[in-house]
Amino acid sequence: MMLDIISTAIKPSELSSVLKLKLSLSLCRKRAYKSSLNSLAEDLSDREFCLAALTKVSRSFAVVIQQLPNELQDAVCVFYLILRGLDSVEDDMNLSIEKKLNLLRNFHSKSMEPGWSLTEIGDSVEYRQLLANFQKVVAAYLRLKPSYRNIIKNITYQMGQGMADFAEKKIQTTADYNLYCHYVAGLVGIGLSQIFSASGYESSFLEQQKIIANSMGLFLQKTNIIRDYFEDIELERTFWPPQIWAKYAEKLETHKLYPESPESIACLNHMIADALQHVPDCVAYLKMIQHPKIFRFCAIPQVMAMATLNKIYNNPDVFRTKVKIRTGLAARLMVETNSMERFNSFMEKFTYKLISKLSAEDPNYLITKKRLHRIIEAIDATRVSHSIAPDGNDNIEERVLF
């Protein structure tokens, strides 16, 4: 932590960004938000509670959501909280499988009934209190426009069914891995595209781009899954597909015991190479965004993910702790990612940094190098107003989702 602070202090651009971000956080979080969600539920309106809950369960998202036009902030906030509630059910390892399956498969309908809430579910205090006061989120949902409500309910239904399916079976293959990430994150990208189009801020064409919207979610989810190895192992849950990790160890837990072994590093880099395949689609998606505020909302998480992959590549600390990018760098990315040109600049920088870290001794050297160069090609293509698919096929719509 101290090294992080010192590193930020000696970089003027990062220090300035940290100060701007702190100001932004202070504006989105009232003094009352220091109270517990249980207390806030008694004092705040439904809408105010949702905004407060957002700062409790995801401070970074609370900042990013401010980038959106005012009309979209409520819809996306409620969308996030409903899916956060669903995710909390999935993440609770103390729930019996019968109760978990029932909740996951019916969350889309139950969570939209006036007065509905859940008690003693969630793997953190904030998540448990969010679900215990979920009637406030439901009430805010019921006040949204019908078009937004329909989108949120449909995505929640699909996600719940997918989560239930994977609660009964393990991820084994990379196809399973892609499908799971589609359910828990790709659907979020698809749902957000539909909300953006329904609002009129983006064209109806955007909601048709399901393949690249799915990739937006997969890239973020896979980055989180790689980074969260240690935390997930400690909680006795795993998302890394055996089709990848079994090439390097008999058990996934082995990497925790021998984090600096060549096999552990190769496995980590293999997972990163897998995530990188989605980046050209993300570049193509962002090129389609017309509204500058929606662009910032979509672009900031993507550039943060690329920075994270840069940080964890070849990094044995992934198997020891939860690795995070420098606070000052995160603040700078959040403050300065405000145009396609700036997004491209950051993504290009991180891509070339990754290229400089490659070693021909890495078993995944060639595929990683190939995917990194495809990212550079995709970025260059946006500069001439033409996006390409990661497999070299210019017609994105000809590719299938899986």
N, C-alpha and C positions, 0 to 999 in steps of 0.2 A: 504493500500500500504506500509506504513512504517513497519507494523508488518511483512509483506511479505519479505521486504528487510532484516530486523533483523533476521528473521527465516533462511533465506538463508545464511546470513553472518556467523552464528554460526555453519553451517554445511559445513565443508571443502569440501566434495565430491560434494555438490551442487554448492558451490562457484566456484570451479574449472570448473564444467560443464558450468556454466553461462559464464565464460570467454571464454571457447572454442566455445560456441555457438555464442557469440558476434563476435568472429573472423570469424566464418563461415558466419554470416550475412553480415559482412563487405566485404567479398570476393564475395558474390553473389549480392551485391547492390552497384553499382558505384555511385559516387558523383552526376552524372547527374540524377540519379533516384529520387533525391529529388524534381525534377521538376514535374509538373503535367503531366498526361498522354497525355493531348492535346499538350503540348510543346514537349514531348518526341516523339510523333508521327511524328513530323516534322523533327526531328534530327536523329532518329535511324532507322536502317534497320528493316525489318519485324521481323526477328528473335530476334534482340536486344529489340525491342518493346515488344515482347511477354514475354521475360525474365523480363523486367522492369514491365510490367503489373502484372506479377505473384507476384512480391514483394509488389505491391500496394494492390492487392485484397486478398492475403493470404501469409503473411510473414512466417508462420509456414510451409506451403506447399512448399514455395520457398526453405526452408532449406531441407525439406525431399526429394524433387525431386533431390537434389544434390547427394543423395545416389545411384541413378540409373547409369548404364553404360551410357557413353556419347551418344551413338546412340539412346537410349530410352528417353533421357531428352527432346528433341525437340517434339517427338510424344506425350509424356505424358503431357508436358506443353501446347501444342495446344489443346489436348483433354480436359484438365482441363478448359482452357479459353473458349472454345466453350460451354461447359456445364455450366460454370459460367455465360456466356451471356444468355443462355436459362433460367437458374435459376433466373437471374435478371428480366427477363420478368415475370416469375411466381410470384416473390416477390413484384412487383410493384402494390400496392393496389390502385393506382390512375388511372390505365388503365381501360377503359371500357371492359366489359366482351367480347364484340364482337371483339375488337381489340386484346385482350389478346389471345382468342381462335385461331384467325387467325395466330398470330405470333407463338404460341406454336406448332400448327399443321404443320406449314410450315418452321419452323426454320431450320430443317435439310437440306432443299434445298436452302433457301435464304442465309443462313450463309456460303454457299460454292460457292456463285456466286462472281466472281472477282469484287471488288469495293463496295460490299454491307456493309451497316452500319445502325445504328438506332440512332435517337437523342431523348433526353429528356425522356429516359426510364431507370429505375433503382432507388432503394431506398437509394443510397448513391452517393456521388460525384465520387468515383472511378469506380463504376459500370456504371454510366452514361457515363463517359469518355471512359471506355473500349468499350462500345457499339457504341459510337460516332466515334471511330477510329477502328471499327471492321474489316475494309478492310485489316488492317495489319495482323490480326489473320487469315483471309481468305487466304491471300497470303502465309503465312507460312504453312497453312494446305495444300494448293495446291502443295507445294514443298515436302511433305512427300511421302514416298513409297506408291504405290497403295494399298498394303495390309493394312497399317495403316489407310489410308483414308477411305477405305471401312468399317473397324471396327468402326471408329469414326462416320461416317455418319449413320450407322445402329443403333448404340446405341443412338445417338442424336434423330433419328426418333422415336424410341420406347419411349424414355424419354419424348419427346414432346407430343406424343399422350397420355401418361399416365397423364402428368401434365394437359393437356386440359380436360381429363375426370374428374379429381378431381377439376378443376376450376368450373365445372358445378354441382358437388355434394359434400357433406360434408363427412368427415370421421365419421362413426358411430360405426362400429364394429371393433374388433381386426383384423378380416380378411381384412377390408378396410385399416386399419393401416399398416398391413404387405404389402398389395399390393401397397399402396402409397410409402412406404419406398423402396420397390423393384424398382419402377419406378425412384425415385430420387436418390437412392444410391446403391441398389443391382445391377442395371445395370452397374454402374461404376465399381464395383468389377468384374463383368462378362466381361466387355469391356477391363479392364486392363489385365485380364488373357489371353484374346485373343491376345492382343498386345504383352505380354510377350512371348507367344508361337510363334507368327509370327516372332518375332525377332530372334528366335533360342537360346536365352539365357535360356529358359525353354522348357520342353518337350511339345509335342502336347497334352499329357495327361492332362495338367493343364487346357487348355481351355475347356475341357469336364466337369470340376468340377463346374458346374453352381450352384448347390445347396449350396455348402460351400462358393463359391465366392459371391453368393447373401448374405449369412449370414455375410460376412465381411462388406458389405455395410450397412446391416440392423443394425448391432451392433453400428456402428459409427453414423448412422442417428438417431437412437432411443436415444442414449446418448445425442446428440445435442438437440433433441426435448425436452427431459426432462430438460436439463440444461437451455434451452432458454425460459422456461415458461413465465417468467416475461417480457422479451423483446417482445415476440410474443403477449402477452395479451395487452401490451401497443400499439402495432401496429394493434390491432383488428384482429388478425389471430390466429387460434388454430389448433393444430395437435393431441392433446391428444384425444383418442377415448372415446366417451360417455359410451361405454360398460364398460370401466374401471372407469372413474371419476364420473359417475352418481351413482355409489355405495356409494359415500362419500359426495356428495353435489348436490343441485338442479342446480347450475350453476358452470362452471369451474372457473369463476372469484371469487367465494366465497373463494377460497384458498388464494387469494391475500389479502382479508379482514381479514382472520383468519389463518395466516400462521402457527401458533404454535398449532392449534387445533389437537386433535388426529385423526380426519377425514382427515385433510390435509396431515399430516405425513403419514398416512396409504395409501392415494392415491399416494403420491410420491413414497413410497416404493413398491407399486403394479406396478407402471410404471417401476421401476428399475428391479423388478423381471422379468417382461416381457422381458426387454432387455437382461438379463443374459442368457436366453435360447439359444442365438446365439453364446456364447463364445466357447463352445466345437468345433463347426464347424470352428471357426477362428483358434483355435489351430491346428486342423487337416489340414487346408489349409496351414498354415505357415510351417508345417512339410514337405509339398510337395515342397516348394520352394528350388531350387538348388543353384541359384546364390546369393552370400552373399550381393551384393548391392541391388538386388531386394528384398531380405529378409528384409533388414533394412527399405526400403521404405514401405513395407507392414506392418511390425511389429510395427513400432513406433506409428502410429495412434491408433492401437489396444490397446497397453499398456497405452497410454495416456487416452483413453476412459475408461479403467478399473480404472485408478487412479481418473478420474473425477467422476465415479459412487461411488467410495469410499468416495469422498469428499462430494457428495450431498446426500448420504443415511442418512435418519433421519434429514436432514438439512433444517429447515424452511426458511433459507435465499434464497432458490430457488424461493420462492414466493415473494421475496422482491427485488432481484437483479440478475445479471448474475454471478453465482458462478464459479470461476476458481481455478484450482490447483495452488499451490505455484510456483512462477517463477523458483526457484532453482530446485524443483522437476521435473518440465517440462523439464528443460535443462538437468538434469541428465538422464532422460528417453530417450531423443533424442540423447544424446552422447553415452550412455552405452548399448542401445538395439542393439547389434551387432551380436547376435548369438541366436540359439534356446534355448540354456542353459540359457542365460541371460534373454531372453524373459520369459521363464518358471519361472525363479526366481522371476521376478517382478510380474508376474500374480499370482503366488502362494502367494506372500506376500500380495497383495491387496485382494485376495480372503479370506485368513485367517483373515484379518482385518475386512472384511465385516461380516464374520461368528461371530466374537467377538462382533459385534454391534447388532446382532439379539436379538429380545425380543419375548418371547412366547406370549406376549400380542398383537403383531402385527397380524392382520388378515391374512397376507401373510407369516407368519413365516415358515410354513412347506414347501410351494412351493419354497420360497427363499432359505431355507436351502438345499433342494433337488437339486436345480440348482447350488448352490455353490459347493456342493460336487461332482456334475457331472463335474464341471470345474477341480477340483483337480484330478478326475479320468482321464480326458482327458489329463491333463498335465503329469500325471504319465505314461499314455499309450505311449506318445511320447518318453519317456525314454527307452522304450523297442521296439521302432520303430513300434508301432501299434496305430492308431488313432481310436476313437470311435465316434459315433453320439450322439447328446444330448439326444435322446430318448432311448439310450441303444442299438440301432440297429447298428451292426458293418458294415453293407453294406450301405454306404451312398447313393449309386446310386438307392437303392430301395425306398428311400423316395421321395415324391413329393415336388415341389417348394412351394406350398401353401396348 
